[in-house]
Amino acid sequence: MIRSLQISNYALIDSLTLEFSPGFNIITGETGAGKSIMLGALGLLLGAKADSRAIRQSDKKSVVEGVFDVSGYESAAAWAAENDVEWDGGECILRREIAPGGRTRAFINDSPVPVARLGELGAMLIDIHSQHQNRLLGAADFQRQILDSIAANSALLADYQKKWSALRGAERRLADTEKKIHSDKADEEFLRFRLSQLEDAQLTPGEQEELESEREVQANMTGIKENLTSALDSLGNSDYSAVSQIATAIDSLSELTEVLEDVQPLIERLESAKVEVEDIFETVSDYDNNLSADPRALEDIEERLAEIYSLQQRFKADSVEKLIELRDDLRNRLGLLEGSDLELNELKKAVKSARSAAEAVAAKLTEQRLKAAKAFEKELSEAARPLGMANLVCEIAVEPAPLGADGADAIEFRFAFNKNQKPIPVSGAASGGEISRLMLCLKSIVAGKLGLPTVIFDEVDTGVSGDVAGRMGEMMAKMARAIQVITITHLPQVAALGESHFKVYKEDDAAATHTRARALNNEERRAELALMLSGSESDSAALATADTLLSRRK
């Protein structure tokens, strides 16, 4: 449940804190006092889109923070573990901040998280039912979700959606392969012609680079030979070569060995250098001997490179390796054509198998939904009768439909509100007040099934009055025995049944108008009910009626 809500610098709210009780909480106030502002701020904790225009003072950030008691709420604890969110199992703090520039930040237990993740957890902790949600009653998806909630189908649905995803994947693979085979068959002759061009070329990896290097050598052979000759002359082919000069130096130093003690190590080093230079000389000599200008070889290289460049241009490839990839791809495509019947048969078998698996789980979903529908029809009718719908007939149709993302059922809620009337879809059968009452009944049933910690009703009693209003209040009060209920209402019959009562009001100062809220004590609450009844806090008859209404709660 939500323990407290703190809002600062948001719309007309400069600073506001509400401390909620575990049971039935009432919020009242005149139209325009700011109740919707509070709900808008609370919606930010459920991941709603932030609007920088809602910041009251543009140079300061806007902050909404909710403190929740999550003790014993195992599904939220499991979610926290799965999403690596810090969780102590007792208290959880959700916070949303809007910076002056419009940038928004979200926190769970003071750790930053994506807004979507905040919304996921927020939706597990609070269910806000506002007036516009009444329209959902006629929506097919909402009706299916309600029925699946009643049937406790969450695990079965998750299993089905995996099977459905596998089926869609198998169907896509089959369709893609069929399309490719059809296209390739139409172009088979052309593909074989292209493959023959690449195969005839007998390409090898790295070939282009080697040929280009060889061409460079052949094209510059005269200069290369001149440089090699010069190097050989310097190393050993002349009287003044490196080998000859080192030998002379060794002879000269050898005559000094008896005079100078440190000469011998120098001689040894020169002898090592002489051996190294001689080895270099031999290597360069071999290289020179193996190189010779060959006009025919250069012509062959140019022809081969011209062939490669032509293929690259024709196939729009920038390397031999790319041409080899294209060749192998063509081989594979043509190989697939040759074995296309076998390939398609395997893919069709995979689709058939995946469909059978999905249909098996869909059949279980249908069975669960049909079973839950009968029980839910009775439960909803019984819940609605005390709310002025004594003749209500509820019919939940679960009819066959093509296999889809949520099973193989078309689900429709149908209602008749008068005797001898055939049940028809709710959009054509119910008034606004009747839809409000039906939604309250739905919420009361579903909340109990799902164990939602907190349900907030935003003027769900709009369009009703008198005894029916009192009974709606009693239904919400009954819900509050199991979960926390927060109700925004204009009806004194509902407001009188709450365990805690908060009043939202506007207050002016010299600078601006502010939205305020405070918890009412017994006398203040009595006066507030009188104001709701007659427009006056001191009207004696209204105060007496307020006492009567309050006594019902006791």
Phi, psi and omega in degrees: 000162177270125179275315184211153176231126178240130181230133177222139174057045182232118180052238180274001183263117173275318176200130183210137176226129176239133177251111185269153175267166183292331188267245187259113181251134181247138173234124178233170179158158181294157176301130181089001182289334178128012180297319180293331177296317179298317179293323177298319177295318179295326178299333177298329178285348177257014175090010180298153180295134180272147179234118182298339178292344179281351179291126184290303177257114191295345181264003180233155179282155175259137185228133172236128182224131176241134177253126186239142170270116183244017181298130178079003181268087190291324181294323177291322178296320178295320177298317181298318179295319181294328183257012176057046179254134180301135187210122179256358176080359180245301184233143178227136181243122174254135181219141177230133180237139174241117180283159181307327179281356180102351179291135183245146178229149181233145182221142168237120183052045176068006176258130180295139179220160173297150180301322180299322180290321175301317180297322179300311181290319180302319180293338177280340185260332184222138170241114180261122177249110178253173185300321184294340179289344178302330180294338180296337185302332180269000183273135184297317181298318180296318180297318178296316180299320178298312182295319178294327176295316179297322183277357182055051186266010188302314181292319180294321178296317179298319178296316180298317184294331172294316179295320179296318178297320178295321178296313180299322178295317179296320179294321178295318180297319178295314181297318180296318181292317178299318180295317181293317180297317179299316180295316182292326179295322179294332183251017188302315182298317180294320179297319180294323177297316179295319180296320181297323178298317181286322180290322179297332181288339178049056182286147175230145181301139178080358185297316184299314181297319180296316180296317180296324177292316179297320178298320180298320180293312182296322182290337183243029187299317183301312180294322180297315181296321179298317180292322178295318178298316179298318179295317180296320177299319181290329183276318186197000185264015180214166179295340182251021180289168181299318180298315181295318181293321179294320179299318178298319180295322179295315180299317182295317181288332181297329180288349182258002185297329181278344182262318182247125185289330188265011183283325186304316177300326179292320178299317181297321179293319179294323178296321177295318179296321180298317178299317181296315180295320178298321178295318177298317179303315180297318180296313179297323179296315177300317180298318180294319181294329183276349181259131175206146179293130182224092182305324180294320179296317179297321179296319179296318180298315181298320179296318180293317179295322177299320178296315180297313180298323179296317177296320180297318179293319182294320184260005178055051178238150184254007180200164176297322181300322177294322177296321179295320177299315179298318178301313181295323179295317178298319177301316181295318181295317179289327176294323177296321177299318181294327179250025187298321181298316179295316180299314180295321178299318179296317180293323177294323176297320180296320178295316181298318180295316180295322179293319179298319179296317180293319181295326180295316180288323178299323178296321177295320177299315179301315180300314180295319181293319178297318179295314181291326183299316181297316180292322183290322177305313181292315183296318181292319178298316180294323180290328185277334186302316179294348182264029175084018179236061185294333183263011184298131170241125181247130179229121179251106183274127174240101188242154182299143178213160176303148179304130181219192186295338183243014179124206183233041184230141167257117186250132179217130175271127179236143184223147169233130184256352181232159180298147177058027177253136179282132179301133179227166180307146189300328183298332180258000187247337193241149172276172179300318180294321179294320178297320178301316181292320178298318180296323177297317178298315178302313182297321181295323179286311184293319180300321178293323180290319186271346180067037178298132183294321186218133173239132178246124178255122178258094177054044178294343181270011178300135177090003178236164180201180174059221184296323180297320178300317178297320181290324174297320176298319179296322178296317178294321178296322178295318176302323185290351175287335183255326182224169176280132179236130175239123185236127170265123187215155171251002186260122179297328180299325178280315184299328183291342186270354183287154175275329175231144185228124179242140178247131176256133183208163177259149180219132180259143167235190184295335187259324189198175174260137183236143170269127180239165175208142178212153175282137183265138171278182186300316181291317179297323180293320178299317180292322179296318178296320177298320178297320179292328182282317190233350185088002180225134179284344186248003179297122188296319180294320179294322178296321179295318178296322177299319178298320180296316180297319181293329180292333178297321179295319181292000000 
